[in-house]
């Protein structure tokens, strides 16, 4: 009896194995973006309380203000998500607690150094490890928490958070100089120091905020500070020469106060699993790939799965402010969505290289299984190879963890007002749809801060 089996006879077995693998892939462990999808959809529709309940289930706590004990690998990241929902609900104290608890648990992801090793390995498939926060996310954490303190008129608490922001920004400037510079953090840090009477420090932060773009809302504050402080950074110097002249003829009244409005609009892109053909993956990853690509000629799975950024979508992309019925200047301070995308694109080739390199490793294991199975018959060898490769692929799912509820764009307005009560209306989108209408009391020479975080 002939023990050889023709290729045509093997095809049904190979097809069956491939079908079984597709089922396994479809039913594999859910990624972070899958697990948090319901919370994002609820946030998108404005159901913040229900979104918090969804995150509580992931944290395994019953109370929306309870912290996990002990912390598990994703808990700090989930607290960042919940902290944004608390801020959107204007529960700034609860947001503070969540963000500070997360801050103590998080480590920074290092985007310097190796080629396709720890960076690509971590981002691609090490979801079993603790989440490491990216530079843009890290600077945003402290910036957003400054806003929580300001909304509660707690300058001392805001100052502590400013110090944390400054420490991290200085670290990144030295060790990861191409990272996002955190314009919104510098902007609000300058405001804090200005209100604390530390003019030179305020001017330094404003100089940092101006690195990315001109900010017309800072002309007045910088010009007033320039009368009494000595610090002059290059950005401030250029800024004063271009725009401060318009304020020289504006009379100042020391009894006036100020209203600061910050609107955090939309959400940054987040990661989802994406499949691309091996040829396209090799074209993108290039020299970063380690291992012999020839082994993939025997592979039954010709696709690479990796975490790709996808737009969060959103209804609104702009904001407006009216104070006592009069529209005032509202300008964009920073685009975190663009920063996140730039940060990701800088390492995308290494992420895909890590995916291909791991695919090569799986193919080597499958080849070993094929040779072992051939001792029984060619059919058993083929099935053993396909099943071995597929099992490893199911276990090696892409890591889609990221701060999915991080706002995409930050807008700011600063308005000098007489002491007393004032009505502030915040509008969203080109249609200027009213988001909130708030009455604030500004003391003589004091301030009020309104923070709007519509996560739509």
Steps between C-alpha positions, in 0.01 A plus 500: 500500500636843400551721807558817300213750494448733207476881550137491386418253776658732758298806399181410698706446814685829455174683432341351811800599711494852362126528571553384857773761542274777378243400760771496767622843397149643503431358845839583650553710811351848471742791476493809720322702233234226480453492877455878524286540188170528692638769729621701199163475329320612814739792538441590135127526565548693824403213735793559734350326803440178306850522350642521852304190597652314206850597611420408859432146383847489339653633822290250702367775729140594571546868580593751229747656742653180637854399404609145418695312764732355396571665165511270198673553166236727339346667805706819480397547137133438581527762777620751242185426300277532806675820604401661171139393548496656848636822354236494228241475781666799672597281795849643515590355841425145383698563182796615710496179703490275195774684311732519799451132583580410138802732502658304785467170312609595148841469339612698196542322167850571369497592130880522478767236465435163343372431152240223501552365849323622812301779330342288230483195726312689769260686273436199283434213728593540865150573624577262784726770648421822681388785277771753423382851424620691193667844531196686364266317736738556792519878457125513447431323829650777712361774274146369537538467875610864524162582346322299770665706772438828322131418454482463879702822552776305674819679397715311750393163365542628145853608583594148613369362170690770311820377663424144386436623148825700502706206627370275223533765230862570596574128500354459152685806369827338604440135415224502238527847342277413205203429727199731512573812703170514690372844399178482701700406810731797456203729433310412817821479706573859401151599612553331839832671561364836384212479749746399773694820431808324361535701181838375377389138529174584324693662214720192461197277464342738249824493303470119486134518396598718205739238356230346286295799387405862564233531768312828484336435838846543656573845357334682787640287786854502355493874438382572855763267646772661288454824697615342825709188430845460347469167322500512120512175308546504124136411436374768738733761347376428149144484623516841666649660193216368283192544711535686828469846347125458470479482882709806582205731467261278697449643850557251782283477807655315799153427636406299194512122512538237232309202366693211348301256288655173382308273263631149429337389175477155342732207563840388374538203261520162670639158405313213337631171355571519127594226255722566199665264248852389585635673188360837606633449852851426374482810279421721799730341757804459275834464676342484846393137447710233669504138379498318165193585294541183291341294775171680430475329161358197681273707725127437464419845639611777266378798704656709773290631789614817674344792696404788268371843602141569398310831528273529801252704299292770660229751439690816593842635410478863617372696799381855570442714809256781576533704821191697598368454148813622324715264297868495602814355346531122537807340344653157467802452724599149395393202290574187701354282226772620264764448772384143564502426126849646455626301796353178361621550144856545629500139628248337267766327288652349815158383617439321171857365498434347841181344361685350202788378717257323729327357193837354395540347846155341471588364156813336642293327766249393236780359284617291794146372549471419130818293499391314811155433354641373172621192681137392502398635160529816287141592591574484872811714443304771322224503761751507786680798345183699437355433845829582675540826312138597554507427873800727544335772294184492714711537815709778344226761465592865436511739793237770439533675834498880495320785677189485283306780676784751487357819343620579149520881504524765769358850454546797733342840561610764752274793577560799727177589682377727777447333838159342549277244331542407134330254269729285285354300213710239322402400148619204297549454127443734211133520594598638843279250680479585871691253713465682829393834644659572834482790742830577672594751766833671450644673810685830487837429339419127501415236246259224403576193289251302294602162360282340232576142395233376257623155402264482200 
